[in-house]
Amino acid sequence: MERAGHSIVYSNPFFISFGGKTKQGCTNDIFIANEAPESLSQFHYNSTLVTPRMWSSTALLSKGYQLLVWGGYDCNQERALNDAWVINLENGTVSPLEQKNTGPSPRSGHQIFVKEDYLIVFGGENEKGDGTSDIYVYQFSTKLWTQVSDSKPIKGRLGAVCFLHEATSSKQLEFTVFGGIVGWNQDKQVLNDQYKATIQL
């Protein structure tokens, strides 16, 4: 399964890999393995609905064994994406994430988090090749997107590493952003900075 630009999530004891770019172009396949390398196997699902892509971001939903795929770059059609799909990892069914308003613009190399009733999308490369630093929050119960402001500005980027902090409040979320690249259409500056973002839910 040689590839690059794929995404991986971990749910003890399984690693779940989605998409990426292979020698044949972008793919939308899913592989699942536990900690033993020989356990790697392909998971078959209704993949005709999901555009093959690289640099997407994935997360596991808290309700059931479901994989959320958001955005990415369709290297076959050379375009950024902002669609969202929920893939059931038990029966292989696929459904679009229901959204009642407009969310983030198409992008790749972004990060997403799922925290209880909320989906958070941070940064990524837009259609112009510029790194972004905007933050969007989607609430599963209302099916609505909201663009929020961080307590301090973060330089636009793609390919950053982000991780959530333990919640100190049900109405506040904090995550750390480290590194990334400014954007392919800019000076391609590779970053080594670190920010702690705080948003109100």
C-alpha positions as CSV (number, residue, x, y, z in Angstrom):
1,M,0.0,0.0,0.0
2,E,2.8,2.4,-0.9
3,R,1.4,6.0,-0.8
4,A,1.8,9.6,0.4
5,G,-0.5,12.2,1.6
6,H,-2.9,9.7,3.3
7,S,-4.5,10.1,6.8
8,I,-4.4,7.8,9.7
9,V,-6.5,7.6,12.9
10,Y,-6.1,5.3,15.8
11,S,-8.8,3.5,17.8
12,N,-7.3,1.0,20.3
13,P,-6.1,-1.4,19.0
14,F,-6.7,-0.4,15.3
15,F,-4.9,1.9,12.9
16,I,-7.2,3.1,10.1
17,S,-5.6,4.5,6.9
18,F,-7.6,6.5,4.3
19,G,-6.7,7.7,0.8
20,G,-3.5,9.2,-0.4
21,K,-1.6,9.3,-3.6
22,T,-0.1,6.1,-5.2
23,K,1.8,5.6,-8.4
24,Q,-1.6,5.3,-10.1
25,G,-2.9,8.6,-8.8
26,C,-5.2,9.5,-5.8
27,T,-7.1,6.8,-4.1
28,N,-10.0,6.5,-1.6
29,D,-9.2,3.0,-0.2
30,I,-9.2,2.2,3.5
31,F,-6.8,-0.2,5.3
32,I,-7.1,-1.4,8.9
33,A,-4.5,-3.0,11.0
34,N,-3.8,-3.6,14.7
35,E,-0.3,-3.4,16.2
36,A,0.8,-6.5,14.3
37,P,2.0,-5.6,10.8
38,E,0.7,-8.8,9.3
39,S,-2.8,-7.8,10.3
40,L,-3.1,-5.2,7.6
41,S,-6.2,-5.7,5.4
42,Q,-8.3,-3.6,3.1
43,F,-11.8,-2.6,4.2
44,H,-14.3,-2.6,1.4
45,Y,-17.0,0.0,1.4
46,N,-19.2,1.9,-1.0
47,S,-16.3,4.0,-2.3
48,T,-18.0,5.2,-5.5
49,L,-19.5,8.1,-3.5
50,V,-16.2,9.4,-2.1
51,T,-13.8,11.2,-4.5
52,P,-10.2,9.8,-4.4
53,R,-8.0,12.3,-2.6
54,M,-4.8,13.1,-0.8
55,W,-4.1,15.5,2.1
56,S,-7.6,15.0,3.5
57,S,-8.2,14.8,7.2
58,T,-10.1,12.1,9.0
59,A,-11.5,11.5,12.5
60,L,-13.6,8.9,14.3
61,L,-17.0,9.9,15.4
62,S,-18.1,9.2,19.0
63,K,-21.4,7.6,18.0
64,G,-20.6,4.3,16.6
65,Y,-17.7,3.0,14.6
66,Q,-17.7,5.7,11.9
67,L,-14.9,7.4,10.0
68,L,-15.4,11.1,9.0
69,V,-13.5,12.2,5.9
70,W,-13.3,16.0,5.3
71,G,-11.8,17.8,2.3
72,G,-8.5,17.1,0.7
73,Y,-7.0,17.4,-2.8
74,D,-8.3,15.5,-5.8
75,C,-5.0,15.0,-7.6
76,N,-6.8,13.3,-10.5
77,Q,-8.9,16.4,-11.2
78,E,-6.4,18.8,-9.7
79,R,-8.8,20.6,-7.3
80,A,-9.3,21.1,-3.6
81,L,-12.3,19.7,-1.9
82,N,-14.6,20.7,1.0
83,D,-17.0,17.7,1.1
84,A,-17.6,15.6,4.1
85,W,-18.5,11.9,4.3
86,V,-19.3,9.5,7.1
87,I,-18.2,5.9,6.4
88,N,-19.6,3.1,8.6
89,L,-16.7,0.8,9.4
90,E,-19.0,-2.1,10.3
91,N,-21.2,-2.4,7.2
92,G,-19.4,-0.2,4.6
93,T,-22.3,2.3,4.1
94,V,-21.5,5.9,3.2
95,S,-23.5,9.0,3.8
96,P,-22.8,12.7,3.3
97,L,-22.5,14.8,6.5
98,E,-25.7,16.8,6.6
99,Q,-24.9,20.6,6.7
100,K,-27.5,23.3,6.9
101,N,-25.2,26.2,6.0
102,T,-21.9,26.8,4.2
103,G,-18.7,25.7,6.0
104,P,-15.0,26.0,5.3
105,S,-13.8,26.7,1.7
106,P,-12.1,23.8,-0.3
107,R,-8.7,23.0,1.2
108,S,-6.1,20.3,1.8
109,G,-3.4,19.7,4.4
110,H,-5.8,20.9,7.1
111,Q,-6.5,19.4,10.5
112,I,-9.8,18.3,12.0
113,F,-10.8,17.3,15.5
114,V,-14.0,15.7,16.8
115,K,-14.9,16.6,20.4
116,E,-18.2,15.3,21.6
117,D,-20.8,17.4,19.7
118,Y,-18.3,19.4,17.8
119,L,-16.1,19.1,14.6
120,I,-13.3,21.6,14.3
121,V,-11.5,22.4,11.1
122,F,-8.2,24.3,11.2
123,G,-6.1,25.8,8.5
124,G,-4.9,24.1,5.3
125,E,-4.0,25.1,1.8
126,N,-6.8,26.9,-0.1
127,E,-7.5,26.8,-3.9
128,K,-4.9,29.6,-4.5
129,G,-2.1,27.6,-2.9
130,D,-2.0,29.8,0.2
131,G,-1.9,28.5,3.8
132,T,-4.9,29.5,5.9
133,S,-5.4,29.9,9.6
134,D,-9.2,30.1,9.9
135,I,-11.1,27.9,12.3
136,Y,-14.5,26.5,11.8
137,V,-16.7,24.7,14.2
138,Y,-19.5,22.4,13.2
139,Q,-22.1,21.2,15.7
140,F,-23.5,17.8,15.0
141,S,-26.7,18.4,17.0
142,T,-27.6,21.6,15.0
143,K,-25.8,20.7,11.7
144,L,-24.5,24.3,11.6
145,W,-21.1,25.7,10.9
146,T,-19.7,28.7,12.7
147,Q,-16.4,30.5,11.9
148,V,-14.7,31.4,15.2
149,S,-11.8,33.6,16.2
150,D,-8.8,32.4,18.2
151,S,-7.6,34.3,21.2
152,K,-4.5,35.3,19.2
153,P,-3.7,35.1,15.5
154,I,-2.0,32.1,14.0
155,K,0.1,32.3,10.8
156,G,-1.6,30.6,7.8
157,R,-0.3,27.1,7.1
158,L,-0.8,23.6,5.8
159,G,0.6,20.3,7.0
160,A,0.8,21.4,10.7
161,V,0.7,18.9,13.6
162,C,-2.1,19.7,16.0
163,F,-3.4,18.0,19.2
164,L,-6.2,18.7,21.5
165,H,-5.8,19.5,25.2
166,E,-8.0,18.2,28.0
167,A,-11.1,20.3,28.2
168,T,-11.2,22.8,31.1
169,S,-14.7,23.9,30.2
170,S,-17.6,22.5,28.2
171,K,-17.7,25.8,26.3
172,Q,-14.0,26.2,25.6
173,L,-11.6,24.2,23.5
174,E,-7.8,24.4,23.3
175,F,-5.4,22.9,20.9
176,T,-1.7,23.2,20.1
177,V,-0.4,23.9,16.5
178,F,3.2,23.1,15.7
179,G,5.0,23.8,12.4
180,G,3.8,23.3,8.9
181,I,4.5,25.2,5.6
182,V,3.2,28.7,4.7
183,G,1.9,27.7,1.3
184,W,3.1,26.4,-2.1
185,N,2.4,29.7,-3.8
186,Q,4.2,31.8,-1.3
187,D,7.9,31.5,-0.2
188,K,7.3,27.8,0.8
189,Q,8.6,28.7,4.3
190,V,8.7,25.7,6.6
191,L,7.7,26.7,10.1
192,N,8.9,25.5,13.5
193,D,6.7,27.8,15.6
194,Q,4.1,26.7,18.2
195,Y,0.8,28.2,19.1
196,K,-1.8,27.3,21.6
197,A,-5.2,28.1,20.2
198,T,-8.2,28.8,22.4
199,I,-11.7,29.0,21.0
200,Q,-15.1,29.4,22.6
201,L,-17.8,26.9,21.5
